Amino acid sequence: MRDLVDGVLLLDKPVGLSSNDALIRAKRVLNAKKAGHTGTLDPFATGLLPLCFGEATKFSQDLLEADKTYEATVHLGIMTNTGDTEGEAIETLPVDVTEAQIEAALARFRGPIMQIPPMYSALKRDGKAYYEYAREGITLEREARPVTIHGLEFMSYEAPFLKIRVTCSKGTYVRVLGEDIGAALGCGAHLNALRRTQVGPLTIDGMITMEALQAHAEPLTLLAPVDALLASFPALELSPELAVRFLQGQRLALGKEAVAVPADLGRVRVYSEGKLLGTAQLQEYAILAPERLIAKAV
C-alpha cells in the first residue's frame, strides 16, 4: 500500500536519468501514492527538478508556467543533430571568436525573441512526437514561437567552451538558444552541459541528490511544504468560519475587519489558522474567488 504523502522534493537530477524515471525512483523511496513533476529536464541535463507529492500536485502547473534559470556550457564549432551531447556530430567549423564578439552575439538574444522548436522534442504533430519523425529521418517545418530571454549572462569562455547563465520564459529550448548563438558567431554549436538552478521561486537551496535521498533514514523529512510552490503569491488568512465556506467553493465578500486583505488584486494563497487551504483570485471589492482547493488543510 502507498502512503498519502504531501509536499515538494527539490531533487538534483543526475545526468542520464529521465525526469520520469527520477520521479518513479523518488516515489518509490517515499512510498507515495500520488506524485508528479513540474516540467521535464532532458536526460543529459542536471539540476533542480521539483517533484510534487499528494496535494502539491494540484499546484504543479504553476511551475510549468514559471520562468526558469539554467547554466549552460555551449561547445562552439561542432553541431549535432539533436543540439546536445546525445546526438551525432553533423558539421564541424573552425572557432575563432573573441569575448567582445560573444558579448555582441548574446545581446541579440536578450528580451522577446522567436525560436524554432527542435525536431528532437516531445512536441507533437498528428499525434506523433517530433523526435519520432526525426528518428525516421523526417524533418518537418516548424513555426517559430515567441519566448522571452529575461537574462543572458556571459560567465566564462575557454575555447571552444562558452558558459552562460539563462533566465527564460516557459517553452524556451536552451539547446536551440545554444545553437543560435553558435550560428550568430559563425561557427555553429551544441550544448555540452545544462544545469537548471531555479524554477519560479524555487532554487537549489535545499536540493538533494538521488543518492542522498535513497540513503536517508527518514526521507519524508526532506520534503518542503506544499506552499513552497506558491511562495511568490501574497498570503491571505481567513477566520475558521470563512475557511469552511471557502473550502465549499463559495465566493467570499471579505470585510476588512475579518481579514487582512492584500493591497494588490490577483492570485493569493489562502490559509486558516496557519494551514494552507488553496489558492484564489482576489477581485475588486475584496471578493475572494476560490481557485484550487486542497482536500485537507496542510
C-alpha positions as CSV (number, residue, x, y, z in Angstrom):
1,M,0.0,0.0,0.0
2,R,1.2,3.5,-0.8
3,D,1.1,6.3,1.7
4,L,-0.7,9.7,1.4
5,V,2.4,12.0,1.3
6,D,2.1,15.7,0.8
7,G,5.0,18.0,-0.1
8,V,7.7,19.0,-2.5
9,L,11.0,17.4,-3.1
10,L,13.8,19.5,-4.6
11,L,15.7,16.8,-6.5
12,D,19.1,17.4,-8.0
13,K,18.6,15.2,-11.2
14,P,21.7,13.4,-12.3
15,V,23.0,13.0,-15.9
16,G,21.5,10.1,-17.8
17,L,18.2,9.9,-15.9
18,S,14.9,11.0,-17.5
19,S,12.6,13.2,-15.4
20,N,10.0,10.5,-15.3
21,D,12.5,7.8,-14.1
22,A,13.7,10.2,-11.4
23,L,10.1,10.7,-10.3
24,I,9.4,6.9,-10.2
25,R,12.5,6.3,-8.1
26,A,11.7,9.1,-5.6
27,K,8.1,8.0,-5.4
28,R,9.3,4.5,-4.5
29,V,11.6,5.8,-1.8
30,L,8.8,7.9,-0.2
31,N,6.2,5.2,-0.8
32,A,4.0,7.9,-2.1
33,K,0.6,7.3,-3.6
34,K,0.4,10.3,-5.8
35,A,3.2,12.2,-7.5
36,G,4.1,14.4,-10.5
37,H,7.0,16.6,-11.7
38,T,6.9,20.2,-12.8
39,G,8.4,20.1,-16.3
40,T,11.0,17.8,-17.7
41,L,14.7,18.1,-17.9
42,D,16.5,16.3,-20.8
43,P,18.4,13.2,-19.7
44,F,21.8,14.9,-20.4
45,A,20.8,17.8,-18.1
46,T,21.2,18.1,-14.4
47,G,19.9,20.2,-11.6
48,L,16.7,21.3,-10.0
49,L,13.7,19.0,-10.6
50,P,10.9,19.9,-8.2
51,L,8.8,16.7,-7.5
52,C,5.3,17.2,-6.2
53,F,3.5,14.7,-3.9
54,G,-0.1,14.4,-2.9
55,E,-1.8,17.8,-2.5
56,A,1.2,19.6,-4.0
57,T,0.4,18.0,-7.4
58,K,-2.6,20.4,-7.7
59,F,-0.2,23.3,-7.9
60,S,2.4,21.8,-10.2
61,Q,1.0,23.7,-13.2
62,D,2.3,26.9,-11.7
63,L,5.9,25.8,-12.0
64,L,5.2,24.6,-15.6
65,E,4.3,28.2,-16.4
66,A,7.1,29.7,-14.3
67,D,10.4,31.3,-15.5
68,K,13.4,29.1,-15.2
69,T,17.2,29.7,-14.8
70,Y,19.9,27.5,-16.3
71,E,23.7,27.4,-16.5
72,A,24.7,26.0,-19.9
73,T,28.1,25.1,-21.5
74,V,28.0,25.8,-25.2
75,H,30.5,23.8,-27.3
76,L,31.4,26.1,-30.2
77,G,32.4,24.7,-33.6
78,I,30.5,21.4,-33.5
79,M,26.9,20.9,-34.5
80,T,24.9,17.8,-33.6
81,N,21.6,16.5,-34.9
82,T,20.0,16.9,-31.5
83,G,21.6,20.2,-30.4
84,D,23.3,18.5,-27.4
85,T,25.8,15.8,-26.5
86,E,23.3,13.0,-27.1
87,G,23.3,13.4,-30.8
88,E,25.8,12.8,-33.6
89,A,28.1,15.4,-35.0
90,I,26.8,16.7,-38.3
91,E,29.2,19.6,-39.0
92,T,32.5,21.0,-37.7
93,L,33.7,24.5,-38.2
94,P,36.8,26.4,-37.0
95,V,36.3,28.6,-33.9
96,D,38.0,32.0,-33.9
97,V,35.9,34.3,-31.7
98,T,36.7,36.9,-29.1
99,E,34.9,37.7,-25.9
100,A,33.7,41.0,-27.4
101,Q,32.2,39.1,-30.3
102,I,30.5,36.7,-27.8
103,E,29.0,39.7,-25.9
104,A,27.7,41.2,-29.1
105,A,26.1,37.9,-30.1
106,L,24.5,37.4,-26.7
107,A,22.9,40.9,-26.9
108,R,21.0,39.8,-29.9
109,F,19.1,37.1,-27.9
110,R,18.0,39.1,-24.8
111,G,14.4,40.0,-24.5
112,P,11.5,38.7,-26.6
113,I,12.7,36.5,-29.5
114,M,11.3,34.0,-31.9
115,Q,12.5,30.4,-31.6
116,I,12.0,27.4,-33.8
117,P,11.4,24.3,-31.7
118,P,13.9,21.4,-32.4
119,M,13.0,18.3,-34.2
120,Y,14.2,16.3,-31.2
121,S,11.5,17.4,-28.9
122,A,8.3,16.0,-27.4
123,L,6.1,18.4,-29.3
124,K,3.5,16.6,-31.4
125,R,2.1,16.7,-34.9
126,D,-0.8,14.5,-35.9
127,G,-0.5,12.7,-32.6
128,K,3.2,11.8,-33.1
129,A,6.1,13.4,-31.3
130,Y,8.6,15.4,-33.4
131,Y,11.5,13.2,-32.1
132,E,9.8,10.1,-33.6
133,Y,9.8,11.8,-37.0
134,A,13.4,12.8,-36.5
135,R,14.5,9.3,-35.7
136,E,12.9,8.2,-39.0
137,G,15.0,10.8,-40.9
138,I,12.0,13.1,-41.4
139,T,12.3,16.8,-40.9
140,L,9.1,18.8,-40.5
141,E,8.6,22.5,-41.0
142,R,8.1,24.2,-37.6
143,E,6.7,27.6,-36.9
144,A,8.8,29.9,-34.8
145,R,7.3,30.6,-31.4
146,P,7.7,33.7,-29.1
147,V,9.7,33.2,-26.0
148,T,11.4,35.7,-23.7
149,I,15.0,35.6,-22.5
150,H,14.9,37.6,-19.3
151,G,18.6,37.3,-18.6
152,L,21.5,36.0,-20.7
153,E,24.8,36.4,-18.8
154,F,28.3,35.7,-20.1
155,M,30.1,33.6,-17.4
156,S,33.3,32.3,-18.9
157,Y,35.0,31.3,-22.2
158,E,37.8,28.8,-22.6
159,A,37.7,27.9,-26.3
160,P,35.8,26.2,-27.5
161,F,33.6,26.1,-24.4
162,L,31.3,29.1,-23.6
163,K,29.5,29.1,-20.3
164,I,26.3,31.2,-20.0
165,R,23.5,31.7,-17.5
166,V,20.0,31.9,-18.9
167,T,16.7,33.0,-17.3
168,C,13.9,32.4,-19.7
169,S,10.1,32.0,-20.1
170,K,8.3,28.7,-20.4
171,G,8.7,26.9,-23.7
172,T,12.3,28.1,-24.2
173,Y,14.7,25.5,-25.6
174,V,18.2,26.3,-24.3
175,R,19.5,23.7,-26.7
176,V,18.2,25.9,-29.6
177,L,19.5,29.0,-27.9
178,G,23.0,27.5,-27.8
179,E,22.7,26.5,-31.5
180,D,21.5,30.0,-32.4
181,I,24.4,31.7,-30.5
182,G,26.8,29.4,-32.4
183,A,25.2,30.4,-35.7
184,A,25.4,34.1,-34.8
185,L,29.2,33.6,-34.1
186,G,29.6,31.9,-37.5
187,C,30.9,28.6,-36.1
188,G,27.9,26.6,-35.0
189,A,27.5,25.0,-31.6
190,H,25.7,22.4,-29.4
191,L,25.1,22.2,-25.7
192,N,27.8,20.3,-23.9
193,A,26.1,20.6,-20.4
194,L,23.0,22.0,-19.0
195,R,22.1,22.6,-15.3
196,R,18.9,24.1,-14.0
197,T,19.3,26.3,-10.9
198,Q,15.9,27.9,-10.4
199,V,12.2,27.2,-11.2
200,G,9.9,30.0,-10.3
201,P,10.5,30.8,-6.6
202,L,12.4,27.5,-6.0
203,T,16.2,27.5,-6.0
204,I,18.9,25.0,-5.5
205,D,18.9,25.7,-1.7
206,G,17.8,22.5,0.0
207,M,18.2,20.4,-3.2
208,I,19.1,16.8,-2.6
209,T,20.8,14.2,-4.8
210,M,19.1,10.9,-5.7
211,E,21.9,9.0,-3.8
212,A,21.3,11.0,-0.7
213,L,17.6,10.6,-0.9
214,Q,17.9,6.8,-1.3
215,A,20.3,6.6,1.6
216,H,18.4,8.9,4.0
217,A,16.9,7.2,7.1
218,E,13.9,9.5,7.2
219,P,13.3,10.7,3.6
220,L,9.9,12.3,4.4
221,T,11.7,14.9,6.4
222,L,13.4,16.1,3.2
223,L,10.0,17.4,1.8
224,A,9.3,21.1,1.6
225,P,5.7,22.1,2.5
226,V,3.1,22.3,-0.3
227,D,3.0,26.0,-0.2
228,A,6.7,26.2,-1.2
229,L,5.3,26.2,-4.7
230,L,3.2,29.3,-4.0
231,A,5.8,31.5,-2.3
232,S,5.6,34.2,-4.9
233,F,1.9,34.9,-4.2
234,P,0.6,37.1,-1.3
235,A,-0.8,35.2,1.7
236,L,-4.3,35.8,3.0
237,E,-5.6,34.4,6.3
238,L,-9.3,33.5,6.8
239,S,-11.2,33.0,10.0
240,P,-12.3,29.4,10.7
241,E,-15.9,30.4,9.8
242,L,-14.8,31.8,6.4
243,A,-12.5,28.9,5.8
244,V,-15.4,26.4,5.9
245,R,-17.2,28.4,3.3
246,F,-14.1,28.8,1.2
247,L,-13.4,25.0,1.2
248,Q,-17.0,24.6,-0.1
249,G,-16.1,26.7,-3.1
250,Q,-18.0,29.7,-2.1
251,R,-17.1,33.2,-3.3
252,L,-16.5,35.4,-0.3
253,A,-17.0,39.1,0.3
254,L,-14.2,39.9,2.7
255,G,-14.8,42.5,5.3
256,K,-11.7,44.4,6.2
257,E,-12.5,43.8,9.9
258,A,-12.4,40.0,9.3
259,V,-9.1,39.5,7.4
260,A,-6.0,41.4,6.4
261,V,-6.6,41.8,2.6
262,P,-3.5,42.2,0.4
263,A,-3.3,45.6,-1.3
264,D,-3.0,44.2,-4.9
265,L,-5.6,42.2,-6.7
266,G,-4.8,38.9,-8.3
267,R,-3.8,35.4,-7.2
268,V,-3.3,34.7,-3.5
269,R,-2.5,31.7,-1.3
270,V,-5.2,31.2,1.4
271,Y,-4.7,30.0,4.9
272,S,-6.7,29.5,8.1
273,E,-5.0,29.0,11.5
274,G,-1.7,28.8,9.6
275,K,-2.8,25.9,7.4
276,L,-2.9,26.1,3.6
277,L,-6.4,25.9,2.1
278,G,-5.6,26.5,-1.5
279,T,-5.4,29.4,-4.0
280,A,-7.9,32.0,-5.0
281,Q,-8.3,35.2,-7.1
282,L,-8.7,38.4,-5.1
283,Q,-11.1,40.5,-7.1
284,E,-12.4,44.0,-6.9
285,Y,-14.4,45.0,-3.8
286,A,-12.4,42.4,-1.8
287,I,-14.2,39.4,-3.4
288,L,-12.3,36.2,-3.0
289,A,-13.0,33.6,-5.7
290,P,-11.7,30.1,-4.9
291,E,-9.4,28.6,-7.5
292,R,-7.6,25.4,-6.4
293,L,-8.6,23.8,-3.2
294,I,-7.0,21.1,-1.2
295,A,-8.7,18.1,0.3
296,K,-7.4,18.8,3.8
297,A,-5.5,21.7,5.3
298,V,-1.8,21.2,5.3
